[in-house]
């Protein structure tokens, strides 16, 4: 196991050239992200589940009742042991041949058996009250975390200039606000992972499970690799539309159709603007820096294998064709040159594609 972990956390894969995990240990002068910090997400996820239960019972449910959303479920099917056995063990949608066989066995007409199966299927659907409570919890969290993200990021330089995401990377100190933001997001996705087995069962259960898993992995590795600055930008950008979607669902459950339509239009506009406009046009500028530095590393490796027939230049070597975005301050510090690694070149590209697909 130790050998596998050592291979997985290989410094040449995760960190820039000339940087080791020991260099990112906490000191009296600076604090950096540590893998051990992520253990805090598990008790916080459990606390979130407890807070959710209290919220849904004492806040969301009274709000739903005030909006005349009742907990009455669908009509209960007549108890029948034979049909129940077929429903639970064989099929919930019997074909014509099976319907005719059940009709002869029970001395029921086919239409009555079809009605029984329809009622029995409807029994498994959650009530509108439960749906409303679940959406209200997600709306409340989405509104809070997006508001917090905006308040936090507007004080940071990398919101206004994405090149700051890579200044002095990976020696970027971890601030309490950034740590809180990351751990809270990670805890929420862990809580969704756990609660998915008790929440409303939907057809996209497997897709959502994979979505939560991918989000957890991306948040985890970006934190350990100290790519938290760009991570906060992407998290906030994707949180922008979630609260509007849940608000539209709540209006639909309360049968406020005009408000539902308005909120859904707002959600669609924000979603398209942020994820199909800002996201693909904004993040490639950040990726350009990493890809440019990857080219620098290849050039440096080539120079190390080639005899130098002329005096080395003063300062770092910049390959031709590299954009000025690549001229970030950590490159100027020639005492410890920083060049990217394999995961840095691929991380944001994978992050972008997966988040665009799953955080919707």
N, C-alpha and C positions, 0 to 999 in steps of 0.2 A: 504493500500500500504506500509506504514511504517513497519507493521508487516511482510509482505512478504519479504521486503528487508532485515530486520533484520534476518529473518530465512535463506535467501539465502546466506548472507555474514556472516554466523556463524563462529566465529573464530576457534572453535574446528574442523571445516571442512576444512577451507582454510589454517590455520596457524599451525605451530608446537606447541607442548605443552608449556604452560607458555609464549606464545607470543600473544599479542593483536594488533589490528590495531593501537592503540595509540602508540605502541612501534615503528611503522614504519612511524611515522610522521616526516616531515623534521625538522632538527635542524640546528643550526649554524655550527656544526661540520660535518654533513653528510646529503646527500640528497638521498631519497629513491623514488621508483616509486609510483606515486599517480594516483588514478583512474581519477582525474580531468585532468591529462595530456593528456588523450586520446581524449578529445574534440577537441584538435588541429588537429586531423586527418581529420575532416570534412572540414574545410576551405582549408586545404592542398590538399585534394582529389579534391575539386572544382578547385583549381589552377592547379592541374595536368591535369584535363580535358581541361582547357584553353590552357595550354602549349602543350598538344597533338594536339589540333586543329591547332595551329600555326605551330607546327612541321610538321604535315602531309601536310599542304598547302604550306609552304615555304621551306621545306627541303626534305621531302620524295617524294612529287609529282615531283619536278624538277629532282630528282635522277631517278625516274621511267621513266620519259620522256627521260632522257639521255640514259637509257638502252633500249629504243624503246618499252616500255610498254605503250600501248595506252589505252585510256579510253573508247574505242568503246565497247558498250555492245552487247549482242546477237541480232539476228534479231527480230524485233517487229512484233507481231502477228497482223493480219488484224482485225480492230475493228468490233465487233459483240456483240450486246447487249444480245442476248439469251445465247451464249456461255460464255460470261463474267459473267452472272448471275449464270450459272451452276458452273463455275470455282470458284467464290468467295463464293457462298452460299451453294453449295452441295458437290462437289468433284473436286479435281484436277486430278484425275485418273479415268475417267469413264470406266465402264465395257462394255462388248459387247452389252448388252441389252440397256443401255442408249445411246451408240453410234448409234445403229440402230434407236432408237427413234429420236435422233437429226438429223440423216441423212434424215429421212422422213419429219421432221418438216422444215428443212432448204433447202431441196433438194440438199444436198451436199453428196458426197460419203464418206464412212467411213474413208478412208485413209486421206482425206483432213481434217476431223475433228480431227483425231489423230495428224496430223501435227500441227494443230492450238493449241491444248492443249500442245504439246511439246514445241512449240515456246513460248506459254504463261508462262509455267513453267520456261523456261530459262530466261525470262524477270526478274524474281524475284531474279535471281542469281547475286551477285555483280560482278562488273568488276574486271579484274586482277589488274588494277591500285589501286582500293580501297583495295584489299587484300594485295598488296605490301606495301601500306602506313601503314596499321595496323600492319603488321609484322615488318616493320622497326621501328615503335615506340616501340613495345615490345622488339625488339632486342636491341635498344639503352638503354632502361631502364634496361633490364636484364644485359647488359654488365657493365653499370655504377654501379648498386647495388652490383653485384658480385665483381667487382674490389674494391669498397669501403669496402665491407665486409672482403675481404682478407687483405686489408691494415689495417683495424681496428683490426681484430682478431690476426694478427701476432704479435701485441704488447701486447696481453693479455696472462696471464699464462694458462687460461683454454683451449686454443686451443691445447697446447702441453700436458697438463695433465688435463683430464676431472674431476678429483677429486676437482679441484679448483672451479668447478661449485657449490659445496656444502660447501666450507669453510665458516664458520661463517654464514651459511644460517639461517634466511632470512636477517640478518643484513649486506647486501652487498650494498655498496653505488652505486648510479646511476651516471655514468659519462656522460658528454655531448655527447660524441661520441656514446655511447650505446643508449642514449635517441633519438638521431637523427636517428640512424639506425632503431630502432623499429618503431618510428613514421612514417618514410618514407615508410617502408614496409606496415604498416597498412593503410596508405593513399593510396598507390597504389592499394591495394585490394578493398578498398572502391570505388576508381575510376573505377575499373573494374566492380564492382557491379552495379554502376550507368550506365556506358557506355554499358553494355551488352544489354540493351534494344534498343540501337541505332546502335550497331555494326552489323556486318554480322550475320544474323540468321543461326545458325547451328543446326544439329540434336541433338547435345548434350547440348542444351540450359539449360535444367533442371539440368543435371549433373554438368555443369559448375557453375550454380547459387548456387547449394549446395556446390560445392567446394569453391567458394569465401566466402560463409557464414561460413563454417567450419574453413577456414583459418583465417578469422576475429575473430572468437570466440577464437581460440587457441592463436592467438597473443595477444588478449585483456586480457584473463585470465592469461596467463603466465607473462604478464607485471604487472598486479595488484598483483599477488602472488609473485612477485619479483623472478621469475624463468627466468629472461631475459638472464642470461649467457648461459644456455643450449639452450634457444630459438635462440640466435644469431648463435650458431653452426649449429642448424638444418636448419635455414633459409638460411644460406650461402651454406650449403651442397646441398640444393634443388635448389638453384639459379644457381648452376654450369652448368647445362645442358640446361637451358632455352634459353640462347642467341644462342647456337649452333642450336637448333631446329628452331628458327625464322630465322637465317641466311640461313639454308637449304631451308626454304620456300621461302625466297627472291630469292635465286638462281634458284629455280624451276619456279617462276613467270617470271624471266628474261630469262628463257630457257637456262641456263647454266647447262646442265645436269651433266657434269663431276664434276663440283664444288659442285652441289647439292648432288651427290652421296657421295663425299668425306666428306662433312659437316655432312651428315646424319650418315655415319659410325662413325665419331668422336663423334657425339651426342650419338649414341648407346653405344659406348665404355665408355663415361663419365657417362651416365645414369646407365649402368649396374654396373660400378665400384663403383659409389658413393651411389646409392640407394639400390643396391642388394648386395654390398660388404662392403664398409666402414660403411654405415648406420647401418645395422643389427649387424655388428661385433663390432662397436665402441660404439653405444648407450647402449647396454646391460650392459656395464661396469658402466655407469652412473646410470642405473636403479638398479644395484646391490647394490649401496650405499643406495638408498631409501628403497629398500625392506629389507635390513639388519637393517636399523633403524626402520622400521615398526615392525620387530621382536623384537627389543629392547623395543619398546613401549608396545607391548603385555606382554613382560616379566616384565616390570616395573609395569604395571597395576596389574599383578598377584601378584607381591611382595607387592603392596600396600594393597591387600586384605588378604595377608597371614601374620600372626604374625612373626616378625623377632626374631629368637632365638639365633642369633649370631651378633656380632658387624658388622655394615655395612662396606663394603670395601671402601678403599680410592679411590675416583674418580668414574667415571661412570661404570656401570655394562655392560660387553660385553657378550652377549650370546654365547654359544659354537657353532662352525660351521660358524661363521661370517667371511667373507673374510677380509683381511687387508684393502681392499678398504673402508670398513666402518669406519675405524679409522681415521676420518677426524678431523681437529683441533677444530671445534665447540663442539665436544663431550668431548674434554679435559677440556673445560671451565665448571667446575662443579657448578659454582655459578649460572648459568642459563642454565640447560641442555636442549638441543634441540632434540626433537624426531619428527618423521614425522607425517603427518596427512593422512587422507583417500585420499584426492585428490592428494597428493604428490606421493602416491604409484601407483595411476592409471594414473596420468597426462601424463607422458612420454610414457607409453605404448599406450594410446589412441592417443597421438600426433604422435607417430611413424606410427601406422597403418593407420590413416586418411591421414597423409601427404604423405605416400607412395602411397596411392590410388589416391589422388586428385592433388597433386603438381607434375603432370607429364605432 
